[in-house]
Amino acid sequence: GGGLYCARSTPVLRSCTIAGNTAPRGAGVSSVDGSVATLTNCLLEANVADTAGGGLACADGGAALVTSCTFRDNSGGGHAGAIYCAGGSATIVGSIVWDDDPEEIYLVSGTVDATESDVRGGWPGDGNRGLRRREGRGRQHRGGRSPGGSRRRRNLLGGHRRERLEVVARQMVGKP
């Protein structure tokens, strides 16, 4: 991890920007070896990995809980500009994953669960949107956001969604 490398740890990041980092894998954040990285309201932008996971890599038993974050303009070399999982898990809630190269999310093994998120090209999950940019026609979505994305994101964690997020977080760290 060029920005943050997590091994056997549980870092919590809030309202931060992780940008302009380079690494072989997980240039923005790399979570491995039993770590659970929690990111809330963060921007992961312009991170470049040589092989995979420009924004985030969860591998070798690492996990991440990502809430209300934006991934944009990250590059993963061969795989996953934004999020890469190989033997790890990522839970993405109420986030925007847009304009990363070569694709937004790449799953080798493990899990990537996304809900109420905007993932360019789509990703399975409750409430996800996956609008595609219309190349060469009409208005282009600038800055990695789809139309209405920021307004919609502000209201995502109310009520039962917040309770579900807390349950998911407890499950990830093994607490009842």
Salt bridges, closest charged atoms under 4 A:
ASP33 OD2 - ARG8 NH1 2.41
GLU45 OE2 - ARG72 NE 2.71
ASP60 OD2 - ARG25 NH2 3.29
ASP99 OD1 - ARG120 NH1 3.07
ASP99 OD2 - ARG133 NH1 2.98
GLU104 OE2 - ARG120 NE 3.13
GLU116 OE1 - ARG152 NH2 3.42
GLU116 OE2 - ARG161 NH2 3.07
ASP118 OD1 - ARG129 NE 3.37
GLU135 OE2 - ARG133 NE 3.80
